[in-house]
Amino acid sequence: MFINALTDAVVQVILFSIVPLIWWLVTARKQENFFHWLGFHKFRTENRRRYLIWFFGILVGSFVVGEFAILIRGDLEIADSAYKGLGLAAVPSAVMFSFIQTALSEEIFFRGFLLKSFWDISTKRNRTVPYIRAGSYTER
């Protein structure tokens, strides 16, 4: 099960990275590193203890909300149903699915590529619209 999850995750990350990689090769290869261009930066914090308290608090809170949602919705077939009843043997595969296959792929394509592309377009447009609008208002 783990090897299958690992293979699926790697293939999906590669597929979600192809378009951003081609775009980076064409537009920004000489300016910056691919991972930096996507928005992957080294994490820095001044107060590591405070960060860890917030991190684990949000993690536990999310778990509690998720468990509550499971109680409310009943027994539905969802993405994590494949790991039901497997106990600790399912943890590596579930982590591979949730963090690598789902979260990393989405971060690369949606936040790293699409958001960067739309942000560039919108900031150029958004700089001109206020100037046009401000020019249309005159003091009387």
MIDREN-44265 format. One record per residue: residue number from 0; x, y, z of N, C-alpha, C, CB in turn; residue in one letter. Coordinates in steps of 0.05 Angstrom, whole numbers, m for minus. Glycine has a CB too. Example, Ala and Ser with C-alpha at 12.3 -4.5 7.8 and 13.67 -1.06 7.14 Angstrom:
2
+-----+--------+--------+--------+--------+--------+--------+--------+--------+--------+--------+--------+--------+------+
|  nr |    nxx |    nyy |    nzz |   caxx |   cayy |   cazz |    cxx |    cyy |    czz |   cbxx |   cbyy |   cbzz | rest |
+-----+--------+--------+--------+--------+--------+--------+--------+--------+--------+--------+--------+--------+------+
|   0 |    264 |   m114 |    156 |    246 |    m90 |    156 |    264 |    m66 |    156 |    226 |    m89 |    181 |    a |
|   1 |    257 |    m45 |    142 |    273 |    m21 |    143 |    258 |      1 |    157 |    282 |    m12 |    114 |    s |
+-----+--------+--------+--------+--------+--------+--------+--------+--------+--------+--------+--------+--------+------+
***
This chain:
140
+-----+--------+--------+--------+--------+--------+--------+--------+--------+--------+--------+--------+--------+------+
|  nr |    nxx |    nyy |    nzz |   caxx |   cayy |   cazz |    cxx |    cyy |    czz |   cbxx |   cbyy |   cbzz | rest |
+-----+--------+--------+--------+--------+--------+--------+--------+--------+--------+--------+--------+--------+------+
|   0 |     16 |    m24 |      0 |      0 |      0 |      0 |     17 |     25 |      0 |    m19 |      0 |     24 |    m |
|   1 |     40 |     25 |     15 |     57 |     49 |     17 |     71 |     54 |    m10 |     78 |     45 |     39 |    f |
|   2 |     80 |     33 |    m23 |     94 |     37 |    m49 |     74 |     48 |    m69 |    106 |     10 |    m58 |    i |
|   3 |     50 |     38 |    m69 |     29 |     48 |    m87 |     24 |     77 |    m82 |      4 |     31 |    m85 |    n |
|   4 |     21 |     85 |    m56 |     16 |    113 |    m49 |     40 |    130 |    m57 |     11 |    116 |    m19 |    a |
|   5 |     64 |    120 |    m53 |     89 |    135 |    m60 |     90 |    140 |    m90 |    114 |    121 |    m50 |    l |
|   6 |     84 |    119 |   m106 |     84 |    121 |   m135 |     63 |    141 |   m144 |     80 |     94 |   m148 |    t |
|   7 |     39 |    139 |   m134 |     18 |    158 |   m141 |     26 |    187 |   m134 |     m8 |    151 |   m127 |    d |
|   8 |     37 |    191 |   m111 |     45 |    218 |   m102 |     66 |    229 |   m120 |     55 |    217 |    m73 |    a |
|   9 |     87 |    214 |   m126 |    109 |    224 |   m143 |     98 |    230 |   m171 |    132 |    203 |   m145 |    v |
|  10 |     82 |    213 |   m183 |     71 |    218 |   m209 |     54 |    243 |   m209 |     54 |    194 |   m219 |    v |
|  11 |     37 |    247 |   m189 |     20 |    271 |   m188 |     37 |    296 |   m185 |      0 |    268 |   m166 |    q |
|  12 |     57 |    296 |   m168 |     74 |    319 |   m164 |     88 |    326 |   m190 |     95 |    315 |   m142 |    v |
|  13 |     98 |    306 |   m205 |    111 |    311 |   m231 |     91 |    323 |   m250 |    123 |    285 |   m242 |    i |
|  14 |     67 |    312 |   m252 |     46 |    322 |   m270 |     39 |    351 |   m264 |     22 |    304 |   m270 |    l |
|  15 |     36 |    357 |   m238 |     28 |    384 |   m230 |     51 |    404 |   m233 |     18 |    384 |   m201 |    f |
|  16 |     76 |    393 |   m236 |     99 |    411 |   m239 |    107 |    416 |   m268 |    122 |    399 |   m224 |    s |
|  17 |     96 |    401 |   m287 |    105 |    404 |   m315 |     99 |    432 |   m326 |     92 |    383 |   m332 |    i |
|  18 |     75 |    441 |   m324 |     67 |    467 |   m335 |     83 |    490 |   m321 |     37 |    472 |   m332 |    v |
|  19 |     84 |    490 |   m294 |    101 |    511 |   m281 |    130 |    510 |   m289 |     98 |    510 |   m251 |    p |
|  20 |    141 |    486 |   m292 |    169 |    483 |   m300 |    174 |    494 |   m328 |    178 |    454 |   m299 |    l |
|  21 |    156 |    488 |   m347 |    159 |    499 |   m374 |    157 |    529 |   m373 |    138 |    487 |   m393 |    i |
|  22 |    137 |    540 |   m358 |    134 |    569 |   m357 |    158 |    582 |   m345 |    109 |    576 |   m340 |    w |
|  23 |    169 |    570 |   m324 |    193 |    581 |   m311 |    217 |    580 |   m330 |    200 |    565 |   m285 |    w |
|  24 |    220 |    558 |   m345 |    242 |    556 |   m364 |    241 |    578 |   m385 |    242 |    528 |   m378 |    l |
|  25 |    216 |    585 |   m394 |    213 |    605 |   m415 |    216 |    633 |   m403 |    186 |    601 |   m428 |    v |
|  26 |    205 |    638 |   m380 |    203 |    666 |   m370 |    223 |    675 |   m349 |    176 |    671 |   m359 |    t |
|  27 |    230 |    657 |   m331 |    245 |    667 |   m307 |    270 |    650 |   m300 |    228 |    668 |   m284 |    a |
|  28 |    279 |    634 |   m318 |    301 |    616 |   m312 |    326 |    631 |   m304 |    307 |    598 |   m335 |    r |
|  29 |    332 |    653 |   m317 |    357 |    667 |   m311 |    355 |    685 |   m286 |    364 |    684 |   m335 |    k |
|  30 |    330 |    692 |   m278 |    327 |    710 |   m255 |    328 |    695 |   m228 |    300 |    724 |   m257 |    q |
|  31 |    316 |    672 |   m226 |    315 |    659 |   m200 |    312 |    629 |   m202 |    294 |    670 |   m182 |    e |
|  32 |    318 |    615 |   m181 |    315 |    587 |   m178 |    286 |    578 |   m180 |    327 |    578 |   m150 |    n |
|  33 |    281 |    554 |   m191 |    254 |    545 |   m195 |    238 |    544 |   m169 |    254 |    517 |   m208 |    f |
|  34 |    249 |    533 |   m148 |    235 |    530 |   m123 |    230 |    557 |   m110 |    250 |    512 |   m103 |    f |
|  35 |    248 |    575 |   m112 |    245 |    602 |   m102 |    223 |    617 |   m118 |    271 |    619 |   m103 |    h |
|  36 |    223 |    612 |   m144 |    203 |    624 |   m162 |    175 |    614 |   m155 |    209 |    618 |   m191 |    w |
|  37 |    173 |    588 |   m147 |    147 |    577 |   m138 |    138 |    587 |   m111 |    148 |    547 |   m138 |    l |
|  38 |    156 |    598 |    m96 |    149 |    608 |    m69 |    159 |    592 |    m46 |    120 |    611 |    m68 |    g |
|  39 |    176 |    572 |    m51 |    187 |    556 |    m30 |    211 |    570 |    m18 |    195 |    527 |    m40 |    f |
|  40 |    209 |    579 |      6 |    231 |    593 |     20 |    237 |    579 |     46 |    223 |    623 |     25 |    h |
|  41 |    261 |    583 |     56 |    268 |    572 |     82 |    252 |    585 |    103 |    299 |    575 |     87 |    k |
|  42 |    241 |    569 |    121 |    224 |    579 |    143 |    242 |    591 |    164 |    206 |    557 |    154 |    f |
|  43 |    234 |    615 |    173 |    249 |    628 |    195 |    228 |    639 |    214 |    267 |    651 |    184 |    r |
|  44 |    234 |    636 |    240 |    217 |    648 |    261 |    235 |    657 |    284 |    197 |    627 |    271 |    t |
|  45 |    227 |    679 |    296 |    242 |    689 |    319 |    235 |    675 |    344 |    237 |    719 |    322 |    e |
|  46 |    210 |    666 |    347 |    201 |    653 |    372 |    191 |    625 |    365 |    179 |    670 |    385 |    n |
|  47 |    210 |    606 |    365 |    203 |    579 |    358 |    183 |    566 |    376 |    229 |    562 |    357 |    r |
|  48 |    185 |    572 |    402 |    166 |    560 |    421 |    138 |    569 |    416 |    175 |    568 |    450 |    r |
|  49 |    134 |    595 |    411 |    107 |    606 |    405 |     96 |    593 |    379 |    108 |    636 |    403 |    r |
|  50 |    114 |    591 |    359 |    105 |    579 |    334 |     96 |    550 |    339 |    128 |    580 |    314 |    y |
|  51 |    111 |    534 |    354 |    104 |    506 |    358 |     78 |    504 |    374 |    126 |    492 |    373 |    l |
|  52 |     73 |    522 |    393 |     48 |    522 |    408 |     25 |    527 |    389 |     48 |    542 |    431 |    i |
|  53 |     27 |    547 |    372 |      6 |    553 |    353 |      2 |    530 |    333 |     13 |    579 |    337 |    w |
|  54 |     24 |    519 |    323 |     23 |    497 |    304 |      8 |    473 |    315 |     51 |    488 |    296 |    f |
|  55 |     16 |    464 |    339 |      3 |    441 |    350 |    m26 |    447 |    360 |     19 |    430 |    374 |    f |
|  56 |    m31 |    472 |    368 |    m58 |    480 |    375 |    m76 |    479 |    351 |    m58 |    508 |    387 |    g |
|  57 |    m67 |    489 |    329 |    m84 |    488 |    304 |    m87 |    459 |    295 |    m71 |    505 |    282 |    i |
|  58 |    m65 |    443 |    297 |    m67 |    415 |    289 |    m87 |    400 |    306 |    m39 |    402 |    292 |    l |
|  59 |    m86 |    403 |    332 |   m105 |    390 |    350 |   m134 |    400 |    344 |    m98 |    393 |    379 |    v |
|  60 |   m136 |    426 |    341 |   m163 |    438 |    335 |   m174 |    427 |    310 |   m161 |    468 |    334 |    g |
|  61 |   m158 |    425 |    289 |   m167 |    414 |    264 |   m176 |    385 |    267 |   m145 |    416 |    242 |    s |
|  62 |   m160 |    370 |    283 |   m167 |    342 |    287 |   m194 |    339 |    301 |   m146 |    328 |    304 |    f |
|  63 |   m199 |    356 |    322 |   m224 |    355 |    337 |   m247 |    362 |    319 |   m222 |    374 |    361 |    v |
|  64 |   m244 |    383 |    303 |   m265 |    391 |    284 |   m271 |    369 |    264 |   m258 |    418 |    269 |    v |
|  65 |   m250 |    356 |    254 |   m253 |    334 |    235 |   m267 |    311 |    247 |   m226 |    326 |    225 |    g |
|  66 |   m260 |    304 |    271 |   m274 |    281 |    285 |   m303 |    288 |    290 |   m260 |    275 |    311 |    e |
|  67 |   m308 |    313 |    297 |   m336 |    321 |    301 |   m352 |    319 |    275 |   m337 |    350 |    312 |    f |
|  68 |   m339 |    327 |    253 |   m353 |    326 |    227 |   m358 |    297 |    219 |   m335 |    339 |    205 |    a |
|  69 |   m340 |    279 |    226 |   m345 |    250 |    221 |   m369 |    240 |    237 |   m320 |    234 |    228 |    i |
|  70 |   m371 |    249 |    262 |   m394 |    241 |    278 |   m420 |    251 |    266 |   m391 |    251 |    306 |    l |
|  71 |   m420 |    275 |    256 |   m444 |    287 |    245 |   m452 |    274 |    218 |   m440 |    317 |    241 |    i |
|  72 |   m433 |    271 |    200 |   m440 |    262 |    173 |   m445 |    232 |    171 |   m418 |    269 |    154 |    r |
|  73 |   m436 |    217 |    191 |   m441 |    188 |    190 |   m419 |    174 |    174 |   m468 |    182 |    178 |    g |
|  74 |   m426 |    151 |    163 |   m406 |    135 |    148 |   m409 |    140 |    118 |   m410 |    105 |    155 |    d |
|  75 |   m393 |    158 |    107 |   m394 |    164 |     79 |   m368 |    154 |     66 |   m398 |    194 |     74 |    l |
|  76 |   m369 |    149 |     40 |   m345 |    142 |     25 |   m331 |    168 |     18 |   m352 |    125 |      0 |    e |
|  77 |   m307 |    172 |     29 |   m291 |    196 |     23 |   m262 |    187 |     18 |   m292 |    217 |     46 |    i |
|  78 |   m245 |    206 |     14 |   m217 |    200 |      7 |   m203 |    183 |     28 |   m202 |    225 |      3 |    a |
|  79 |   m209 |    187 |     53 |   m194 |    171 |     74 |   m208 |    144 |     79 |   m193 |    187 |     99 |    d |
|  80 |   m228 |    137 |     65 |   m242 |    111 |     69 |   m224 |     88 |     62 |   m267 |    110 |     53 |    s |
|  81 |   m204 |     92 |     45 |   m186 |     70 |     37 |   m169 |     61 |     61 |   m168 |     79 |     14 |    a |
|  82 |   m165 |     79 |     81 |   m148 |     73 |    104 |   m164 |     63 |    128 |   m132 |     97 |    111 |    y |
|  83 |   m190 |     61 |    126 |   m207 |     54 |    148 |   m201 |     26 |    157 |   m236 |     57 |    140 |    k |
|  84 |   m197 |     23 |    183 |   m194 |     m4 |    195 |   m165 |    m15 |    193 |   m212 |    m22 |    183 |    g |
|  85 |   m147 |      0 |    182 |   m119 |    m11 |    179 |   m101 |     m4 |    202 |   m107 |      0 |    153 |    l |
|  86 |   m109 |     14 |    219 |    m94 |     21 |    243 |    m68 |     36 |    235 |    m87 |     m4 |    258 |    g |
|  87 |    m47 |     31 |    250 |    m22 |     45 |    245 |     m8 |     38 |    219 |     m3 |     39 |    268 |    l |
|  88 |    m16 |     16 |    207 |     m4 |      9 |    181 |    m12 |     28 |    159 |    m13 |    m20 |    173 |    a |
|  89 |    m34 |     43 |    163 |    m43 |     62 |    143 |    m30 |     89 |    145 |    m73 |     64 |    144 |    a |
|  90 |    m17 |     95 |    168 |     m6 |    122 |    172 |     14 |    131 |    151 |      8 |    123 |    200 |    v |
|  91 |     34 |    115 |    143 |     52 |    124 |    122 |     38 |    130 |     96 |     74 |    104 |    118 |    p |
|  92 |     20 |    113 |     88 |      5 |    117 |     63 |    m13 |    141 |     65 |    m11 |     92 |     56 |    s |
|  93 |    m26 |    145 |     87 |    m44 |    168 |     91 |    m28 |    194 |     91 |    m59 |    166 |    117 |    a |
|  94 |     m4 |    194 |    103 |     13 |    218 |    103 |     22 |    224 |     75 |     37 |    214 |    122 |    v |
|  95 |     30 |    203 |     60 |     39 |    206 |     33 |     16 |    218 |     16 |     48 |    179 |     21 |    m |
|  96 |     m8 |    208 |     20 |    m31 |    218 |      4 |    m37 |    247 |     12 |    m55 |    200 |      9 |    f |
|  97 |    m39 |    253 |     37 |    m48 |    279 |     45 |    m27 |    301 |     41 |    m56 |    279 |     74 |    s |
|  98 |     m3 |    296 |     49 |     17 |    317 |     48 |     31 |    319 |     20 |     38 |    313 |     69 |    f |
|  99 |     39 |    297 |      9 |     54 |    298 |    m16 |     36 |    299 |    m40 |     73 |    274 |    m18 |    i |
| 100 |     18 |    280 |    m42 |      1 |    278 |    m66 |    m19 |    301 |    m67 |    m13 |    252 |    m67 |    q |
| 101 |    m32 |    307 |    m46 |    m52 |    328 |    m47 |    m41 |    356 |    m42 |    m74 |    322 |    m27 |    t |
| 102 |    m30 |    360 |    m18 |    m21 |    387 |    m10 |      1 |    398 |    m27 |    m13 |    387 |     19 |    a |
| 103 |     23 |    383 |    m31 |     45 |    393 |    m46 |     38 |    398 |    m75 |     68 |    372 |    m45 |    l |
| 104 |     22 |    381 |    m87 |     14 |    385 |   m115 |     m3 |    411 |   m117 |     m2 |    361 |   m125 |    s |
| 105 |    m21 |    415 |    m99 |    m37 |    439 |    m99 |    m21 |    464 |    m95 |    m60 |    437 |    m78 |    e |
| 106 |     m2 |    463 |    m76 |     15 |    486 |    m71 |     32 |    493 |    m95 |     34 |    480 |    m47 |    e |
| 107 |     43 |    473 |   m109 |     59 |    478 |   m132 |     43 |    491 |   m154 |     73 |    452 |   m142 |    i |
| 108 |     20 |    479 |   m161 |      5 |    488 |   m184 |    m12 |    513 |   m178 |    m13 |    466 |   m194 |    f |
| 109 |    m28 |    512 |   m157 |    m47 |    533 |   m152 |    m34 |    558 |   m139 |    m69 |    524 |   m135 |    f |
| 110 |    m20 |    554 |   m117 |     m8 |    577 |   m103 |     17 |    586 |   m117 |     m3 |    570 |    m74 |    r |
| 111 |     34 |    567 |   m124 |     60 |    574 |   m135 |     58 |    584 |   m164 |     78 |    551 |   m134 |    g |
| 112 |     42 |    572 |   m180 |     41 |    579 |   m209 |     18 |    597 |   m215 |     40 |    554 |   m226 |    f |
| 113 |     m7 |    588 |   m211 |    m30 |    604 |   m219 |    m33 |    630 |   m204 |    m56 |    588 |   m216 |    l |
| 114 |    m29 |    629 |   m178 |    m30 |    654 |   m162 |     m9 |    673 |   m171 |    m28 |    648 |   m133 |    l |
| 115 |     15 |    664 |   m176 |     37 |    681 |   m185 |     30 |    694 |   m213 |     63 |    666 |   m187 |    k |
| 116 |     19 |    678 |   m230 |     11 |    688 |   m257 |    m11 |    708 |   m255 |      3 |    665 |   m275 |    s |
| 117 |    m32 |    701 |   m240 |    m55 |    720 |   m238 |    m47 |    744 |   m222 |    m78 |    706 |   m225 |    f |
| 118 |    m29 |    742 |   m202 |    m21 |    765 |   m187 |     m6 |    785 |   m205 |     m3 |    756 |   m164 |    w |
| 119 |     11 |    775 |   m222 |     25 |    792 |   m241 |      6 |    807 |   m259 |     45 |    776 |   m257 |    d |
| 120 |    m14 |    793 |   m269 |    m34 |    805 |   m287 |    m51 |    825 |   m271 |    m52 |    784 |   m300 |    i |
| 121 |    m60 |    817 |   m247 |    m78 |    835 |   m232 |    m64 |    859 |   m222 |    m91 |    820 |   m209 |    s |
| 122 |    m39 |    857 |   m214 |    m25 |    881 |   m203 |    m20 |    901 |   m226 |      1 |    873 |   m190 |    t |
| 123 |    m15 |    892 |   m250 |    m12 |    910 |   m272 |    m39 |    924 |   m278 |     m2 |    896 |   m297 |    k |
| 124 |    m61 |    909 |   m278 |    m87 |    920 |   m283 |    m95 |    938 |   m260 |   m107 |    898 |   m287 |    r |
| 125 |    m90 |    929 |   m235 |    m99 |    944 |   m212 |    m84 |    970 |   m208 |    m97 |    927 |   m188 |    n |
| 126 |    m61 |    973 |   m220 |    m46 |    998 |   m219 |    m59 |   1019 |   m237 |    m17 |    995 |   m225 |    r |
| 127 |    m70 |   1010 |   m259 |    m81 |   1029 |   m279 |   m109 |   1038 |   m271 |    m80 |   1018 |   m306 |    t |
| 128 |   m125 |   1019 |   m261 |   m153 |   1026 |   m255 |   m156 |   1048 |   m234 |   m168 |   1001 |   m244 |    v |
| 129 |   m141 |   1049 |   m212 |   m143 |   1071 |   m194 |   m135 |   1098 |   m206 |   m127 |   1066 |   m169 |    p |
| 130 |   m115 |   1097 |   m223 |   m106 |   1122 |   m237 |   m128 |   1133 |   m255 |    m80 |   1117 |   m253 |    y |
| 131 |   m141 |   1115 |   m270 |   m162 |   1124 |   m287 |   m186 |   1134 |   m271 |   m172 |   1100 |   m306 |    i |
| 132 |   m192 |   1119 |   m249 |   m215 |   1128 |   m233 |   m208 |   1154 |   m218 |   m222 |   1106 |   m213 |    r |
| 133 |   m184 |   1156 |   m208 |   m176 |   1181 |   m194 |   m176 |   1204 |   m213 |   m149 |   1178 |   m180 |    a |
| 134 |   m169 |   1200 |   m238 |   m168 |   1221 |   m258 |   m196 |   1229 |   m266 |   m153 |   1213 |   m282 |    g |
| 135 |   m216 |   1212 |   m262 |   m243 |   1219 |   m270 |   m257 |   1236 |   m249 |   m260 |   1194 |   m276 |    s |
| 136 |   m247 |   1235 |   m224 |   m258 |   1252 |   m203 |   m242 |   1278 |   m202 |   m258 |   1237 |   m175 |    y |
| 137 |   m256 |   1299 |   m202 |   m242 |   1325 |   m200 |   m255 |   1341 |   m177 |   m245 |   1341 |   m227 |    t |
| 138 |   m239 |   1356 |   m164 |   m248 |   1374 |   m143 |   m263 |   1397 |   m155 |   m224 |   1384 |   m126 |    e |
| 139 |   m286 |   1404 |   m143 |   m301 |   1427 |   m153 |   m302 |   1449 |   m133 |   m330 |   1418 |   m161 |    r |
+-----+--------+--------+--------+--------+--------+--------+--------+--------+--------+--------+--------+--------+------+
***
